[in-house]
Amino acid sequence: MRTSTSIAAVFCSLLLLTPAIIRSAADPPPLEPGPESDGLRLRLAVIPNPLETGQEGYDVRLELLNISDHDITLRANWRGQEDDGKLEDYLEASTSIETYPPIAPWIGQVQEGRRISPQPERVLKPGEVLSLRWQTRGPHLKNRVTDPNAVQNPRFPTPGLYSVHATIVLNTPKGPIRLRSNEQLVPAGHSREMPKHTFGQLGEDDAVAKTATLNLGSLHKIMPGDQFRIRTGMLDFWKLTITQANPEFSSGRLEPEPMPLESSKLTPNVPERRTSATLLSPPSQK
């Protein structure tokens, strides 16, 4: 009889403990945000969210934390008069995405902003958390940017598991504050393998012999036959075709791309050491 009572007591104890265990598993602690700067920290969470069959997307959550003991006034910095939205809309649009492996940044010309209307503001109280959330369709983490030269929204060019951080420059009456979030591992193409590197730099190059080396090799999944595009001017491009891939670097054949008709030059500017190179038409990975 004593044995039965003991067993029942233990069973009841387990029942009392079980809800706590279940709650702990279902509600994990929040992610550690990025480093503090002037009393603020930034937290990023990314969850793969397939919205349609055959098309990937992401549920992105961004939190701005005031860990100071005083109010912090945040002010938007919309570029143009046509830009509209609350401070939260500006924060979403002005957040930039960093990745590893690196992805080629967007480069181009944008029209100079001319804004007359006052910028929206918001006061963040001590201990307050400003939460943003949005969803994307496709292999990218944002739906809009302010200045595409300053705010990057890269599309994942090859399948794999990318290391991602969010960065933002906040405007305050005391001056700008730059924040960087915690790391998130984001799968692209439903893959959790190391992605193929698609963005590197030239090493040695010989414009006469039409050869060059690249700081990416077989350890970065580069292989003979891969082609990289090299921009040396506004309309100047070269192509590097990899002929040999060593573990840490590769080498290949350089050839100029034809100059457009509107250019007065016959050949593009010669590539120099540390010029950026971007993979052309990256092949799919299995």
C-alpha positions in Angstrom: 0.0 0.0 0.0 2.9 2.3 0.9 4.4 1.5 -2.5 1.3 2.4 -4.4 1.0 5.7 -2.5 4.6 6.6 -3.3 4.1 5.9 -7.0 0.9 8.0 -7.0 2.8 10.8 -5.3 5.6 10.7 -7.9 3.1 10.6 -10.7 1.3 13.7 -9.3 4.6 15.5 -9.0 5.4 14.8 -12.7 2.0 16.1 -13.7 2.6 19.3 -11.9 6.0 19.7 -13.5 4.8 18.8 -17.0 3.0 22.1 -17.8 6.1 24.1 -16.9 8.2 21.9 -19.2 5.7 22.2 -22.0 5.5 26.0 -21.6 9.3 26.3 -21.6 9.6 24.3 -24.8 6.9 26.2 -26.6 8.0 29.6 -25.5 11.8 29.8 -25.9 13.7 32.8 -24.4 14.0 35.8 -26.8 17.1 36.1 -28.9 20.0 38.1 -27.5 20.0 41.4 -29.4 23.0 43.0 -31.0 25.6 45.2 -29.2 24.5 48.3 -27.4 25.2 51.8 -28.8 24.1 54.9 -27.0 21.5 53.0 -25.0 19.9 51.1 -27.9 20.1 47.5 -29.1 18.7 45.8 -32.2 17.2 42.3 -32.4 16.5 40.4 -35.6 14.4 37.2 -36.1 13.9 35.6 -39.5 11.5 32.6 -40.0 11.2 30.9 -43.5 7.6 31.3 -44.6 6.7 29.7 -47.9 3.7 31.7 -49.1 3.0 29.8 -52.3 4.0 26.4 -53.8 7.4 26.7 -55.3 8.0 30.3 -54.0 9.8 31.0 -50.7 9.4 34.0 -48.5 10.3 35.1 -45.0 8.7 36.4 -41.8 11.0 39.1 -40.6 10.8 40.7 -37.1 12.9 43.6 -36.0 12.9 45.0 -32.4 14.6 48.2 -31.2 15.3 48.2 -27.5 15.9 51.2 -25.3 18.0 49.9 -22.4 18.9 53.3 -21.1 17.4 55.3 -18.2 16.1 58.2 -20.4 13.9 59.0 -23.3 15.4 58.7 -26.8 13.9 60.6 -29.6 14.0 59.0 -33.0 13.5 60.9 -36.2 13.0 59.6 -39.8 15.1 60.8 -42.7 12.9 60.3 -45.8 14.7 61.4 -48.9 11.8 62.7 -51.1 8.6 64.5 -50.7 6.7 61.5 -52.1 8.0 59.3 -49.3 5.3 58.8 -46.8 4.9 56.8 -43.6 5.3 56.8 -39.9 8.7 56.5 -38.2 8.1 52.7 -38.1 7.8 52.6 -41.9 11.0 54.5 -42.2 12.9 52.2 -39.8 11.7 49.2 -41.9 12.8 50.8 -45.2 16.1 52.1 -43.9 17.3 48.8 -42.3 20.1 47.2 -44.4 20.9 43.5 -44.7 24.4 42.1 -44.4 25.2 38.5 -45.3 27.9 35.9 -45.2 28.9 34.7 -47.8 28.9 38.3 -49.1 26.5 39.2 -51.9 27.3 41.9 -54.5 25.8 45.2 -53.4 23.4 47.2 -55.6 25.2 49.9 -57.5 23.6 52.6 -59.5 22.4 56.2 -59.7 19.4 57.5 -57.7 17.7 60.9 -58.0 18.6 63.4 -55.3 16.0 63.7 -52.6 14.1 67.0 -52.1 11.9 66.9 -49.0 10.2 69.9 -47.5 7.7 68.3 -45.1 8.8 67.7 -41.5 10.1 64.3 -40.7 8.0 62.0 -38.4 9.4 61.4 -34.9 8.8 59.1 -32.0 10.0 59.0 -28.4 11.2 55.7 -27.1 10.8 55.4 -23.4 13.3 53.7 -21.0 12.8 50.0 -21.2 10.4 50.3 -24.2 10.7 47.9 -27.2 9.7 49.1 -30.7 8.6 46.1 -32.7 8.3 45.8 -36.5 7.2 42.8 -38.6 6.8 42.2 -42.3 6.7 39.3 -44.8 8.5 39.0 -48.1 7.9 36.9 -51.2 11.0 35.6 -52.9 14.7 35.1 -51.8 15.1 38.5 -50.0 14.3 39.9 -46.6 12.9 43.4 -47.3 10.1 44.9 -49.4 11.4 48.4 -49.8 14.5 50.6 -49.2 15.2 54.3 -48.8 18.4 54.8 -50.8 19.4 51.5 -52.5 23.1 52.6 -52.5 23.1 53.0 -48.7 20.5 50.3 -47.8 21.1 46.9 -49.2 18.4 44.3 -49.8 20.3 41.4 -51.5 18.6 38.5 -53.2 20.1 35.2 -52.1 21.8 34.1 -55.4 22.5 30.5 -54.6 20.8 27.9 -52.2 22.3 27.5 -48.8 22.4 28.7 -45.2 23.4 32.4 -44.9 24.6 34.2 -41.9 22.6 37.5 -41.7 22.7 40.7 -39.7 20.5 43.8 -39.9 22.1 47.2 -39.6 20.5 50.6 -39.3 21.6 54.3 -38.8 19.2 56.0 -36.5 18.7 59.8 -36.5 18.4 61.5 -33.1 18.7 65.1 -32.0 22.1 64.3 -30.6 23.4 62.8 -33.8 23.3 59.5 -35.8 23.5 56.1 -34.0 24.6 53.0 -35.9 23.2 49.6 -34.7 23.9 46.1 -35.7 21.6 43.2 -34.8 22.3 39.7 -33.6 23.1 37.0 -36.2 20.4 34.9 -37.8 20.9 31.8 -40.0 18.6 32.1 -43.0 18.1 29.1 -45.4 17.7 30.0 -49.1 16.3 27.5 -51.6 15.3 25.2 -48.8 19.0 24.3 -48.3 21.1 24.3 -45.1 24.4 23.7 -46.8 27.2 26.2 -47.1 26.3 28.5 -50.0 28.5 29.0 -53.1 30.4 32.3 -52.9 29.3 34.7 -55.6 31.2 37.9 -54.7 35.0 38.3 -54.5 38.0 40.4 -55.4 40.7 40.2 -58.1 44.2 39.4 -57.0 47.0 39.5 -59.6 45.9 40.4 -63.1 47.7 40.8 -66.4 45.7 42.8 -69.0 48.3 42.0 -71.7 48.2 38.2 -71.1 44.4 38.5 -70.3 44.7 36.5 -67.0 43.7 37.1 -63.4 43.4 35.4 -60.0 40.4 35.6 -57.7 40.3 35.4 -53.9 37.8 32.5 -54.1 38.6 28.9 -54.6 37.3 25.4 -54.4 36.6 25.8 -50.7 34.2 28.5 -51.7 32.6 26.1 -54.2 34.2 27.8 -57.2 35.0 25.5 -60.1 36.4 25.7 -63.6 33.9 27.1 -66.0 32.4 29.6 -63.5 32.3 33.1 -65.0 32.6 36.4 -63.0 31.7 39.9 -64.2 34.1 42.7 -63.3 33.0 46.4 -63.5 35.8 48.9 -64.1 33.7 51.9 -65.0 30.1 53.2 -65.4 29.8 51.2 -68.7 33.0 49.2 -68.5 32.9 45.4 -67.9 35.2 42.4 -68.2 34.5 38.7 -67.8 36.7 36.3 -65.9 36.3 32.6 -66.9 37.8 30.3 -64.2 40.2 27.7 -65.6 41.8 26.4 -62.4 40.4 26.4 -58.8 42.8 25.9 -55.9 41.4 25.6 -52.4 41.8 29.3 -51.4 42.0 31.0 -54.8 41.3 30.5 -58.5 42.7 31.7 -61.8 41.3 32.3 -65.2 41.0 34.0 -68.5 40.1 37.7 -68.8 38.2 39.1 -71.8 36.6 42.6 -72.2 32.9 42.9 -72.9 31.9 45.0 -75.9 31.5 48.7 -75.1 27.9 50.0 -75.6 27.2 52.2 -78.7 26.9 55.4 -76.6 30.4 55.1 -75.2 33.3 56.9 -76.9 35.8 54.2 -75.9 36.7 51.1 -77.8 37.7 49.0 -74.8 36.8 49.1 -71.1 39.1 50.3 -68.4 41.7 47.7 -67.4 40.8 45.8 -64.1 43.0 46.5 -61.1 43.9 44.5 -58.0 41.0 44.2 -55.5 38.4 45.1 -58.1 35.1 43.4 -57.2 33.9 40.4 -59.2 30.4 38.9 -59.3 29.4 35.5 -60.4 27.4 35.4 -63.6 24.3 33.1 -63.8 25.2 31.1 -60.7 24.3 27.4 -61.2 21.8 25.7 -59.0 23.2 23.5 -56.2 21.9 20.1 -55.2 
